[in-house]
Amino acid sequence: MEIRIFTDAAALAEAAADIFEATITEKPNAVLGLATGASPVLTYKALIERCRAGIISFKDITTFNLDEYCDLPQNDKNSYYTFMQENLFSQVDILPENIHIENGNADDFDKEAAAYDEKIAAAGYIDLQLLGIGNNGHIGFNEPADTFTEGTFRVKLTESTIRANSRYFTDSEMPRYALTMGTGSIMKAKKILLIATGAAKAEAVYNAVKGPVTPHCPASILQTHPDTVFLLDEAAAALL
Ligand code: F6R
């Protein structure tokens, strides 16, 4: 596991964009695993700028998002579909048919989850997976639990995650369930890039990097991945 610490958020985002650029330059039809939330926003901005400047192109790129809320309309302002359209997809040259996000309104969640895993496998698995980390150590929506998860599944969100994400749901109630890639799906990615900023993440980052490998801190499994890099600001790295 490689750890890099930055004094400013813009430099961190450029370093993350450099890693994307290297992957896309080496493999223009790479498969990217993408995250939502506050952590990747500046990185997506940097990728949009590089796409506009002709440095990278998404025209042959395939993407799979980590997760999506269940029972929230796809076009709700808080859906991860909307987040991805607004923060990346509508501003780069990606083909709509190459974008994959779980359908949180599927009639049969188990079938949707299995089909999602099959699509990832058919695409040749993920070349570069971007992650944030929850204050409780979650990656994707793999919440602290007694066992690590495998493929995509429907998860009941923990109180800690509901507390952390409710701030976005100002005029509707935050969903209690989500579909998420499992830790097993995430670990199959060839390279993993985790971004964490702010003091609220310091304990989770410490447990992920220095703690035991345990499903009680799902991100700790990344210690066993052969090619993982953590990009942190000083506040998130404070306990290391
Ligand atoms: C988002 C996701 C989550 C977030 C995590 C951190 O797709 O899978 O694991 O990465 O909750 O969220 P932020 O970046 O908003 O602090």
Residues whose N, C-alpha, C, O or C-beta is under 5 A from the ligand:
A	BS01	F6R	A35 T36 G37 A38 S39 L66 D67 L131 G132 I133 G134 H138 I139 G140 F141
